[in-house]
């Protein structure tokens, strides 16, 4: 039973860290400015 609790704690820690990272990313000024840029047509992208 202790293993299941430990696994749940590990999953919660990982989920919490992921959620916090996503909040930081999507709340950042860099992301907001990127969203305001017009999209680049696919034919303009060099490969």
C-alpha positions as a printed NumPy array, in Angstrom:
array([[  0.   ,   0.   ,   0.   ],
       [  2.898,   2.342,   0.717],
       [  4.186,   1.836,  -2.834],
       [  0.879,   2.972,  -4.331],
       [  0.934,   6.087,  -2.167],
       [  4.515,   6.8  ,  -3.134],
       [  3.683,   6.368,  -6.817],
       [  0.723,   8.729,  -6.464],
       [  2.975,  11.286,  -4.779],
       [  5.547,  10.991,  -7.576],
       [  2.878,  11.42 , -10.255],
       [  1.445,  14.435,  -8.417],
       [  4.899,  16.047,  -8.106],
       [  5.589,  15.548, -11.82 ],
       [  2.141,  16.826, -12.764],
       [  2.522,  19.879, -10.527],
       [  5.944,  20.707, -12.009],
       [  4.626,  20.3  , -15.535],
       [  1.612,  22.487, -14.808],
       [  3.788,  25.203, -13.265],
       [  6.167,  25.131, -16.235],
       [  3.301,  25.467, -18.7  ],
       [  1.855,  28.382, -16.743],
       [  5.245,  30.098, -16.834],
       [  5.619,  29.44 , -20.559],
       [  2.186,  30.613, -21.627],
       [  2.289,  33.574, -19.266],
       [  5.672,  34.812, -20.466],
       [  6.085,  38.011, -22.439],
       [  8.132,  36.162, -25.057],
       [  5.231,  33.795, -25.756],
       [  2.717,  36.644, -25.839],
       [  4.818,  38.571, -28.355],
       [  5.248,  35.417, -30.461],
       [  1.462,  34.993, -30.562],
       [  1.042,  38.524, -31.873],
       [  3.267,  37.898, -34.922],
       [  1.516,  37.12 , -38.195],
       [  1.828,  33.516, -39.359],
       [  4.471,  32.636, -41.941],
       [  3.102,  30.942, -45.065],
       [  4.472,  27.421, -45.528],
       [  5.961,  28.354, -48.915],
       [  8.178,  30.955, -47.183],
       [  9.834,  28.43 , -44.838],
       [ 13.194,  27.188, -46.106],
       [ 14.072,  23.576, -45.47 ]])
